[in-house]
């Protein structure tokens, strides 16, 4: 069975910090530890615990993580050619470099042999209301962005100077090394694969050639989106290295708590308080929906907790053909702060109901009978 992505196992984006990796590991290790999972779930928890442990061991080691980020599981599998364990922990990138560059390395090489790498992915949490999630919306968000430095024009060199060809790799971005029978090509340690060095870096960007800014991004939130869903914005992640492609931006939806409704998939739930008189005598009441008011008939003798279903008054999910339903849960409200006259009326009513026997309170009488049988 193919292994899951290590970042996915820990629930983290690719650019997660070492501290985030530690926190995620501790949380999941506690959750799936064999000592805390017994019975039928023990075997599943044990497998997940092993999976989390393996992911942490790889991503917490900087060399293994670098190999994994570049080559995936092949970069850290000791049973595969170039695995990090199989070559003293150095990984395929360090041990063999571009020895098979013409066959396998085209996607990570730039002009002149320079090493190019894809940028990291970014994550953005967006809070939306229930109404916005149901109907969709167009939103604007501010995200970090990199622009060419205005001072040096993106060269990274101080104005009036320029970058020079690296003397170590002579501008190729890579150096050749001999290892036994192999001629190994590695990233130049002097220029880090750029092919050029900057003797006098620009003070505005510290020789990076770019500066960090904020940009506004238009985002379309589809109707029916739910809490925890993600929207991918391609190419709006961190920039690549040496001309590599940028990463992606993932916008994760957070559903704001609603004053009236609770969402359960495509269905909505709400609590509807009614008076004891309405519950006893029945009547028509108005209940809220996302589209306005709706009327429901309360039958005579309605009990607390009774549920009324309004078909099609829920939310149509992003993958649904039809909208869900709205469930109204009746909550009978007991009157408070009664006057002496009101108390007298209620006592008279209570005495009158008791004279009628069990026909007025079938649940109470049934409960009394069950208690008698229990204690006898």
DOSE-52729 format. One record per residue (C-alpha): z, y, x; residue in three letters. Coordinates in Angstrom, 1 decimal, always signed. Example, Ala and Ser with C-alpha at 12.3 -4.5 7.8 and 13.67 -1.06 7.14 Angstrom:
+--------+--------+--------+------+
|      Z |      Y |      X | rest |
+--------+--------+--------+------+
|   +7.8 |   -4.5 |  +12.3 |  ALA |
|   +7.1 |   -1.1 |  +13.7 |  SER |
+--------+--------+--------+------+
***
This chain:
+--------+--------+--------+------+
|      Z |      Y |      X | rest |
+--------+--------+--------+------+
|   +0.0 |   +0.0 |   +0.0 |  UNK |
|   -0.9 |   +3.4 |   +1.3 |  UNK |
|   +2.0 |   +5.6 |   +2.4 |  UNK |
|   +2.8 |   +8.8 |   +0.6 |  UNK |
|   +2.6 |  +12.1 |   +2.3 |  UNK |
|   +5.8 |  +12.8 |   +4.2 |  UNK |
|   +6.0 |  +16.3 |   +2.8 |  UNK |
|   +5.5 |  +15.0 |   -0.7 |  UNK |
|   +8.3 |  +12.4 |   -0.2 |  UNK |
|  +10.8 |  +15.2 |   +0.7 |  UNK |
|   +9.4 |  +17.6 |   -2.0 |  UNK |
|   +8.4 |  +20.3 |   +0.5 |  UNK |
|   +5.4 |  +22.3 |   +1.4 |  UNK |
|   +3.6 |  +21.7 |   +4.7 |  UNK |
|   +5.0 |  +24.8 |   +6.3 |  UNK |
|   +8.7 |  +24.0 |   +5.6 |  UNK |
|  +11.3 |  +25.0 |   +8.1 |  UNK |
|  +13.5 |  +22.6 |  +10.0 |  UNK |
|  +16.5 |  +23.7 |   +7.9 |  UNK |
|  +14.6 |  +23.0 |   +4.7 |  UNK |
|  +13.7 |  +19.5 |   +6.0 |  UNK |
|  +17.3 |  +18.8 |   +6.7 |  UNK |
|  +18.5 |  +20.0 |   +3.3 |  UNK |
|  +15.9 |  +18.0 |   +1.4 |  UNK |
|  +16.7 |  +14.9 |   +3.4 |  UNK |
|  +20.5 |  +15.2 |   +2.8 |  UNK |
|  +20.0 |  +15.7 |   -0.9 |  UNK |
|  +17.6 |  +12.7 |   -1.3 |  UNK |
|  +19.5 |  +10.5 |   +1.0 |  UNK |
|  +22.6 |  +11.0 |   -1.1 |  UNK |
|  +20.7 |  +10.4 |   -4.3 |  UNK |
|  +19.1 |   +7.1 |   -3.2 |  UNK |
|  +21.8 |   +5.7 |   -0.9 |  UNK |
|  +22.3 |   +2.0 |   -1.6 |  UNK |
|  +26.1 |   +2.5 |   -2.0 |  UNK |
|  +25.4 |   +4.9 |   -4.9 |  UNK |
|  +22.8 |   +2.7 |   -6.7 |  UNK |
|  +23.8 |   -0.7 |   -8.0 |  UNK |
|  +22.4 |   -3.2 |  -10.5 |  UNK |
|  +18.8 |   -3.1 |  -11.6 |  UNK |
|  +17.9 |   +0.2 |   -9.8 |  UNK |
|  +19.3 |   -0.9 |   -6.4 |  UNK |
|  +16.0 |   -2.3 |   -5.1 |  UNK |
|  +14.0 |   +0.7 |   -6.1 |  UNK |
|  +16.6 |   +3.1 |   -4.7 |  UNK |
|  +16.7 |   +1.2 |   -1.4 |  UNK |
|  +12.9 |   +1.5 |   -1.0 |  UNK |
|  +13.0 |   +5.2 |   -1.8 |  UNK |
|  +15.9 |   +5.6 |   +0.7 |  UNK |
|  +13.8 |   +4.0 |   +3.5 |  UNK |
|  +10.9 |   +6.2 |   +2.6 |  UNK |
|  +13.0 |   +9.4 |   +2.7 |  UNK |
|  +14.5 |   +8.3 |   +6.0 |  UNK |
|  +11.1 |   +7.6 |   +7.6 |  UNK |
|   +9.8 |  +10.9 |   +6.4 |  UNK |
|  +12.8 |  +12.8 |   +7.9 |  UNK |
|  +12.6 |  +11.0 |  +11.2 |  UNK |
|   +8.9 |  +12.0 |  +11.6 |  UNK |
|   +9.2 |  +15.6 |  +10.4 |  UNK |
|  +12.4 |  +16.4 |  +12.2 |  UNK |
|  +10.8 |  +15.5 |  +15.6 |  UNK |
|   +8.6 |  +18.5 |  +16.7 |  UNK |
|   +6.1 |  +16.3 |  +18.6 |  UNK |
|   +5.8 |  +13.7 |  +15.9 |  UNK |
|   +5.5 |  +16.4 |  +13.2 |  UNK |
|   +2.7 |  +18.2 |  +15.2 |  UNK |
|   +0.8 |  +14.9 |  +15.5 |  UNK |
|   +1.3 |  +14.1 |  +11.8 |  UNK |
|   +0.2 |  +17.6 |  +10.7 |  UNK |
|   -3.1 |  +17.2 |  +12.6 |  UNK |
|   -3.9 |  +13.5 |  +12.1 |  UNK |
|   -1.7 |  +12.4 |   +9.2 |  UNK |
|   -0.2 |   +8.9 |   +9.3 |  UNK |
|   -2.7 |   +7.8 |  +12.0 |  UNK |
|   -1.1 |  +10.3 |  +14.4 |  UNK |
|   +2.4 |   +8.7 |  +14.2 |  UNK |
|   +1.6 |   +5.0 |  +13.5 |  UNK |
|   +2.3 |   +3.0 |  +16.7 |  UNK |
|   +0.0 |   +0.3 |  +15.5 |  UNK |
|   -3.0 |   +2.6 |  +15.3 |  UNK |
|   -4.9 |   +3.9 |  +18.3 |  UNK |
|   -3.4 |   +7.2 |  +19.3 |  UNK |
|   -0.2 |   +6.8 |  +17.3 |  UNK |
|   +2.6 |   +9.0 |  +18.6 |  UNK |
|   +4.9 |   +6.1 |  +19.4 |  UNK |
|   +2.1 |   +4.1 |  +21.0 |  UNK |
|   +1.5 |   +6.8 |  +23.7 |  UNK |
|   +5.0 |   +7.7 |  +24.7 |  UNK |
|   +5.6 |  +10.1 |  +21.8 |  UNK |
|   +2.9 |  +12.5 |  +22.9 |  UNK |
|   +0.6 |  +11.6 |  +20.0 |  UNK |
|   -3.2 |  +11.3 |  +19.8 |  UNK |
|   -3.7 |  +15.0 |  +20.4 |  UNK |
|   -1.8 |  +15.0 |  +23.7 |  UNK |
|   -2.7 |  +11.5 |  +25.0 |  UNK |
|   -6.4 |  +11.4 |  +24.4 |  UNK |
|   -7.3 |  +15.0 |  +23.4 |  UNK |
|  -11.1 |  +15.1 |  +22.7 |  UNK |
|  -12.1 |  +12.0 |  +24.4 |  UNK |
|  -13.9 |  +11.0 |  +21.2 |  UNK |
|  -14.6 |  +14.6 |  +20.3 |  UNK |
|  -18.3 |  +14.1 |  +19.5 |  UNK |
|  -17.4 |  +11.3 |  +17.1 |  UNK |
|  -14.2 |  +12.4 |  +15.4 |  UNK |
|  -13.3 |  +15.9 |  +16.5 |  UNK |
|  -16.0 |  +18.1 |  +14.9 |  UNK |
|  -13.7 |  +19.3 |  +12.1 |  UNK |
|  -11.2 |  +20.8 |  +14.6 |  UNK |
|  -13.4 |  +22.2 |  +17.3 |  UNK |
|  -14.9 |  +25.7 |  +17.5 |  UNK |
|  -17.5 |  +27.2 |  +19.7 |  UNK |
|  -17.1 |  +26.5 |  +23.4 |  UNK |
|  -14.7 |  +23.6 |  +22.7 |  UNK |
|  -11.9 |  +25.7 |  +21.3 |  UNK |
|   -9.3 |  +23.9 |  +19.1 |  UNK |
|   -9.3 |  +25.2 |  +15.5 |  UNK |
|   -6.6 |  +24.4 |  +13.0 |  UNK |
|   -6.2 |  +24.8 |   +9.3 |  UNK |
|   -3.6 |  +27.3 |   +8.2 |  UNK |
|   -0.4 |  +26.3 |   +6.4 |  UNK |
|   +0.0 |  +26.3 |   +2.6 |  UNK |
|   +2.2 |  +28.9 |   +0.9 |  UNK |
|   +4.4 |  +28.5 |   -2.2 |  UNK |
|   +5.1 |  +31.1 |   -4.8 |  UNK |
|   +7.5 |  +30.8 |   -7.8 |  UNK |
|   +6.4 |  +32.6 |  -10.9 |  UNK |
|   +8.7 |  +33.0 |  -14.0 |  UNK |
|   +7.0 |  +33.2 |  -17.4 |  UNK |
|   +8.3 |  +33.5 |  -20.9 |  UNK |
|   +7.8 |  +30.7 |  -23.5 |  UNK |
|   +5.3 |  +32.9 |  -25.4 |  UNK |
|   +3.3 |  +33.5 |  -22.2 |  UNK |
|   +3.3 |  +29.8 |  -21.4 |  UNK |
|   +2.1 |  +29.0 |  -24.9 |  UNK |
|   -0.7 |  +31.6 |  -25.0 |  UNK |
|   -1.6 |  +32.0 |  -21.3 |  UNK |
|   -1.9 |  +35.3 |  -19.5 |  UNK |
|   -3.5 |  +37.1 |  -16.6 |  UNK |
|   -1.0 |  +38.1 |  -14.0 |  UNK |
|   -0.9 |  +39.9 |  -10.7 |  UNK |
|   +1.3 |  +38.8 |   -7.8 |  UNK |
|   +2.0 |  +40.2 |   -4.4 |  UNK |
|   +1.6 |  +37.7 |   -1.5 |  UNK |
|   +1.7 |  +38.1 |   +2.3 |  UNK |
|   -1.7 |  +38.5 |   +4.0 |  UNK |
|   -3.0 |  +39.0 |   +7.5 |  UNK |
|   -5.5 |  +41.8 |   +8.3 |  UNK |
|   -7.2 |  +42.7 |  +11.5 |  UNK |
|   -5.2 |  +45.2 |  +13.5 |  UNK |
|   -6.5 |  +48.7 |  +13.1 |  UNK |
|   -5.4 |  +49.7 |  +16.6 |  UNK |
|   -7.2 |  +47.1 |  +18.6 |  UNK |
|   -9.9 |  +46.2 |  +16.0 |  UNK |
|   -8.7 |  +42.6 |  +16.0 |  UNK |
|   -9.2 |  +41.9 |  +19.7 |  UNK |
|   -5.5 |  +41.8 |  +20.5 |  UNK |
|   -6.0 |  +43.9 |  +23.6 |  UNK |
|   -4.7 |  +47.3 |  +24.2 |  UNK |
|   -7.3 |  +50.0 |  +23.4 |  UNK |
|   -9.4 |  +50.7 |  +26.5 |  UNK |
|   -8.9 |  +47.2 |  +27.8 |  UNK |
|  -10.3 |  +43.8 |  +26.8 |  UNK |
|   -9.5 |  +40.1 |  +26.9 |  UNK |
|  -10.6 |  +38.2 |  +30.0 |  UNK |
|  -12.1 |  +34.7 |  +30.3 |  UNK |
|   -9.3 |  +32.2 |  +31.0 |  UNK |
|   -9.5 |  +31.1 |  +34.7 |  UNK |
|   -8.0 |  +27.7 |  +33.9 |  UNK |
|  -10.5 |  +26.5 |  +31.4 |  UNK |
|  -13.3 |  +29.0 |  +32.2 |  UNK |
|  -13.5 |  +30.0 |  +28.5 |  UNK |
|  -13.9 |  +26.5 |  +27.1 |  UNK |
|  -10.4 |  +26.3 |  +25.6 |  UNK |
|   -9.9 |  +22.8 |  +27.0 |  UNK |
|   -9.3 |  +21.2 |  +30.4 |  UNK |
|  -10.3 |  +17.8 |  +31.7 |  UNK |
|   -7.7 |  +15.3 |  +33.0 |  UNK |
|   -8.0 |  +11.9 |  +34.4 |  UNK |
|   -5.9 |   +9.1 |  +33.0 |  UNK |
|   -6.9 |   +5.7 |  +34.5 |  UNK |
|  -10.4 |   +4.9 |  +33.5 |  UNK |
|  -10.5 |   +7.7 |  +30.9 |  UNK |
|  -11.5 |  +11.3 |  +31.3 |  UNK |
|   -9.2 |  +13.1 |  +28.8 |  UNK |
|   -9.9 |  +16.5 |  +27.4 |  UNK |
|   -6.8 |  +18.5 |  +26.3 |  UNK |
|   -6.1 |  +22.0 |  +24.9 |  UNK |
|   -5.8 |  +24.5 |  +27.8 |  UNK |
|   -2.1 |  +25.2 |  +28.3 |  UNK |
|   -2.8 |  +28.7 |  +29.7 |  UNK |
|   -4.8 |  +30.2 |  +26.8 |  UNK |
|   -3.7 |  +27.7 |  +24.0 |  UNK |
|   -7.4 |  +26.8 |  +23.3 |  UNK |
|   -8.6 |  +30.4 |  +22.8 |  UNK |
|  -10.7 |  +30.5 |  +25.9 |  UNK |
|   -9.5 |  +34.0 |  +26.7 |  UNK |
|   -6.3 |  +35.7 |  +27.9 |  UNK |
|   -5.1 |  +39.2 |  +27.2 |  UNK |
|   -3.6 |  +40.8 |  +30.3 |  UNK |
|   -2.6 |  +44.0 |  +28.5 |  UNK |
|   -1.8 |  +43.2 |  +24.8 |  UNK |
|   -2.0 |  +45.7 |  +22.0 |  UNK |
|   +1.4 |  +47.1 |  +21.2 |  UNK |
|   +0.8 |  +47.4 |  +17.4 |  UNK |
|   +0.1 |  +43.7 |  +16.9 |  UNK |
|   +1.7 |  +42.2 |  +20.1 |  UNK |
|   -1.7 |  +40.7 |  +21.1 |  UNK |
|   -2.1 |  +38.8 |  +17.9 |  UNK |
|   -5.1 |  +40.8 |  +16.8 |  UNK |
|   -3.8 |  +40.9 |  +13.2 |  UNK |
|   -0.9 |  +42.4 |  +11.3 |  UNK |
|   +1.0 |  +41.1 |   +8.3 |  UNK |
|   +0.6 |  +43.0 |   +5.0 |  UNK |
|   +0.9 |  +42.5 |   +1.3 |  UNK |
|   -2.0 |  +41.9 |   -1.0 |  UNK |
|   -2.4 |  +41.8 |   -4.8 |  UNK |
|   -3.8 |  +38.6 |   -6.2 |  UNK |
|   -5.1 |  +38.1 |   -9.8 |  UNK |
|   -3.8 |  +34.8 |  -11.3 |  UNK |
|   -4.8 |  +33.3 |  -14.6 |  UNK |
|   -2.0 |  +31.3 |  -16.3 |  UNK |
|   -3.6 |  +28.7 |  -18.6 |  UNK |
|   -2.3 |  +28.4 |  -22.2 |  UNK |
|   +0.1 |  +25.5 |  -22.6 |  UNK |
|   +1.4 |  +25.4 |  -19.0 |  UNK |
|   +4.9 |  +23.9 |  -18.7 |  UNK |
|   +7.8 |  +24.3 |  -16.4 |  UNK |
|   +7.3 |  +22.9 |  -12.9 |  UNK |
|   +3.5 |  +22.8 |  -13.1 |  UNK |
|   +1.6 |  +24.3 |  -10.1 |  UNK |
|   -1.6 |  +26.4 |   -9.9 |  UNK |
|   -3.6 |  +26.1 |   -6.7 |  UNK |
|   -5.3 |  +29.2 |   -5.3 |  UNK |
|   -7.7 |  +28.0 |   -2.7 |  UNK |
|   -7.8 |  +29.9 |   +0.6 |  UNK |
|   -4.9 |  +32.2 |   +0.0 |  UNK |
|   -2.4 |  +30.5 |   +2.3 |  UNK |
|   -1.7 |  +31.2 |   +5.9 |  UNK |
|   -4.8 |  +31.9 |   +8.1 |  UNK |
|   -6.1 |  +29.2 |  +10.4 |  UNK |
|   -5.9 |  +29.2 |  +14.2 |  UNK |
|   -9.0 |  +30.1 |  +16.3 |  UNK |
|  -11.2 |  +30.5 |  +13.3 |  UNK |
|   -9.9 |  +27.5 |  +11.4 |  UNK |
|   -9.9 |  +27.6 |   +7.6 |  UNK |
|   -6.9 |  +29.2 |   +5.8 |  UNK |
|   -4.4 |  +27.1 |   +3.8 |  UNK |
|   -3.9 |  +27.3 |   +0.0 |  UNK |
|   -1.4 |  +29.1 |   -2.2 |  UNK |
|   +0.5 |  +27.0 |   -4.8 |  UNK |
|   +2.0 |  +29.0 |   -7.7 |  UNK |
|   +4.8 |  +27.0 |   -9.3 |  UNK |
|   +5.7 |  +27.9 |  -12.8 |  UNK |
|   +9.3 |  +28.6 |  -13.9 |  UNK |
|   +9.9 |  +28.8 |  -17.6 |  UNK |
|  +12.4 |  +31.4 |  -18.6 |  UNK |
|  +15.2 |  +30.4 |  -21.0 |  UNK |
|  +14.4 |  +31.4 |  -24.6 |  UNK |
|  +16.9 |  +32.9 |  -27.0 |  UNK |
|  +15.8 |  +30.7 |  -29.9 |  UNK |
|  +13.6 |  +27.8 |  -28.9 |  UNK |
|  +13.9 |  +24.9 |  -26.4 |  UNK |
|  +10.8 |  +23.3 |  -25.2 |  UNK |
|  +10.3 |  +19.5 |  -25.0 |  UNK |
|   +6.8 |  +18.8 |  -23.8 |  UNK |
|   +4.6 |  +20.2 |  -26.6 |  UNK |
|   +7.4 |  +20.2 |  -29.1 |  UNK |
|   +9.8 |  +23.0 |  -29.8 |  UNK |
|  +13.4 |  +22.7 |  -31.1 |  UNK |
|  +15.7 |  +25.4 |  -32.7 |  UNK |
|  +19.0 |  +25.5 |  -34.4 |  UNK |
|  +19.0 |  +27.1 |  -37.9 |  UNK |
|  +22.4 |  +28.2 |  -39.2 |  UNK |
|  +22.9 |  +28.2 |  -43.0 |  UNK |
|  +25.9 |  +28.9 |  -45.2 |  UNK |
|  +27.9 |  +26.1 |  -46.8 |  UNK |
|  +26.8 |  +27.5 |  -50.2 |  UNK |
|  +23.1 |  +27.2 |  -49.4 |  UNK |
|  +23.7 |  +23.7 |  -48.0 |  UNK |
|  +25.5 |  +22.7 |  -51.2 |  UNK |
|  +23.2 |  +24.3 |  -53.8 |  UNK |
|  +19.9 |  +24.3 |  -51.8 |  UNK |
|  +17.3 |  +27.1 |  -51.6 |  UNK |
|  +14.5 |  +28.5 |  -49.5 |  UNK |
|  +15.1 |  +30.0 |  -46.1 |  UNK |
|  +12.8 |  +31.6 |  -43.4 |  UNK |
|  +12.7 |  +30.1 |  -39.9 |  UNK |
|  +11.0 |  +31.5 |  -36.8 |  UNK |
|   +7.9 |  +30.1 |  -35.2 |  UNK |
|   +5.8 |  +31.4 |  -32.2 |  UNK |
|   +3.3 |  +32.6 |  -34.8 |  UNK |
|   +5.8 |  +34.4 |  -37.1 |  UNK |
|   +8.0 |  +33.3 |  -40.0 |  UNK |
|   +7.7 |  +30.0 |  -41.9 |  UNK |
|   +9.6 |  +29.0 |  -45.1 |  UNK |
|  +11.4 |  +25.6 |  -45.6 |  UNK |
|  +13.1 |  +24.3 |  -48.7 |  UNK |
|  +16.7 |  +23.2 |  -48.2 |  UNK |
|  +17.5 |  +20.4 |  -50.7 |  UNK |
|  +20.8 |  +20.4 |  -52.6 |  UNK |
|  +23.6 |  +18.7 |  -50.7 |  UNK |
|  +22.0 |  +19.1 |  -47.2 |  UNK |
|  +24.3 |  +17.9 |  -44.5 |  UNK |
|  +25.0 |  +19.4 |  -41.0 |  UNK |
|  +22.5 |  +18.2 |  -38.4 |  UNK |
|  +19.6 |  +17.5 |  -40.8 |  UNK |
|  +16.3 |  +17.9 |  -39.1 |  UNK |
|  +13.2 |  +19.5 |  -40.6 |  UNK |
|   +9.8 |  +19.1 |  -39.0 |  UNK |
|   +7.0 |  +21.7 |  -39.1 |  UNK |
|   +3.8 |  +20.0 |  -38.0 |  UNK |
|   +1.5 |  +21.9 |  -35.6 |  UNK |
|   +4.1 |  +24.7 |  -35.0 |  UNK |
|   +4.8 |  +23.7 |  -31.4 |  UNK |
|   +2.7 |  +24.3 |  -28.3 |  UNK |
|   -0.7 |  +23.0 |  -27.4 |  UNK |
|   -0.3 |  +21.7 |  -23.8 |  UNK |
|   -2.9 |  +22.2 |  -21.1 |  UNK |
|   -4.0 |  +18.5 |  -21.4 |  UNK |
|   -3.4 |  +18.1 |  -25.2 |  UNK |
|   -5.9 |  +18.0 |  -28.0 |  UNK |
|   -3.4 |  +19.1 |  -30.7 |  UNK |
|   -0.3 |  +21.3 |  -30.7 |  UNK |
|   +3.1 |  +19.8 |  -30.9 |  UNK |
|   +5.7 |  +20.2 |  -33.7 |  UNK |
|   +8.6 |  +22.5 |  -34.4 |  UNK |
|  +11.9 |  +20.8 |  -35.2 |  UNK |
|  +14.5 |  +22.8 |  -37.1 |  UNK |
|  +18.1 |  +21.5 |  -36.8 |  UNK |
|  +20.4 |  +22.6 |  -39.6 |  UNK |
|  +23.8 |  +24.0 |  -38.6 |  UNK |
|  +26.2 |  +24.6 |  -41.5 |  UNK |
|  +28.3 |  +27.6 |  -40.8 |  UNK |
|  +32.0 |  +27.6 |  -41.8 |  UNK |
|  +33.1 |  +30.9 |  -43.2 |  UNK |
|  +35.7 |  +32.9 |  -41.2 |  UNK |
|  +38.0 |  +35.8 |  -41.7 |  UNK |
|  +38.5 |  +35.0 |  -45.4 |  UNK |
|  +40.4 |  +37.3 |  -47.8 |  UNK |
|  +43.3 |  +36.0 |  -49.9 |  UNK |
|  +41.1 |  +36.0 |  -53.0 |  UNK |
|  +38.4 |  +34.0 |  -51.1 |  UNK |
|  +41.0 |  +31.5 |  -49.9 |  UNK |
|  +42.3 |  +31.0 |  -53.4 |  UNK |
|  +38.7 |  +30.4 |  -54.7 |  UNK |
|  +38.1 |  +27.8 |  -51.9 |  UNK |
|  +41.4 |  +26.0 |  -52.7 |  UNK |
|  +40.5 |  +25.9 |  -56.4 |  UNK |
|  +37.1 |  +24.5 |  -55.4 |  UNK |
|  +38.6 |  +21.9 |  -53.1 |  UNK |
|  +41.0 |  +20.7 |  -55.9 |  UNK |
|  +38.1 |  +20.5 |  -58.3 |  UNK |
|  +36.1 |  +18.4 |  -55.9 |  UNK |
|  +38.9 |  +16.1 |  -55.2 |  UNK |
|  +39.3 |  +15.4 |  -58.9 |  UNK |
|  +35.7 |  +14.3 |  -58.9 |  UNK |
|  +36.4 |  +11.4 |  -56.6 |  UNK |
|  +34.0 |  +10.1 |  -53.9 |  UNK |
|  +30.9 |  +11.3 |  -55.6 |  UNK |
|  +31.2 |  +14.8 |  -54.1 |  UNK |
|  +32.1 |  +13.6 |  -50.5 |  UNK |
|  +30.5 |  +10.2 |  -49.9 |  UNK |
|  +30.7 |  +10.5 |  -46.1 |  UNK |
|  +34.4 |  +11.4 |  -46.2 |  UNK |
|  +35.3 |   +8.5 |  -48.5 |  UNK |
|  +33.2 |   +6.1 |  -46.4 |  UNK |
|  +35.0 |   +7.3 |  -43.3 |  UNK |
|  +38.4 |   +6.8 |  -44.9 |  UNK |
|  +37.5 |   +3.3 |  -45.9 |  UNK |
|  +36.4 |   +2.5 |  -42.3 |  UNK |
|  +39.7 |   +3.8 |  -41.0 |  UNK |
|  +41.7 |   +1.7 |  -43.3 |  UNK |
|  +39.8 |   -1.4 |  -42.3 |  UNK |
|  +40.2 |   -0.5 |  -38.6 |  UNK |
|  +44.0 |   -0.1 |  -38.7 |  UNK |
|  +44.5 |   -3.1 |  -40.9 |  UNK |
+--------+--------+--------+------+
***
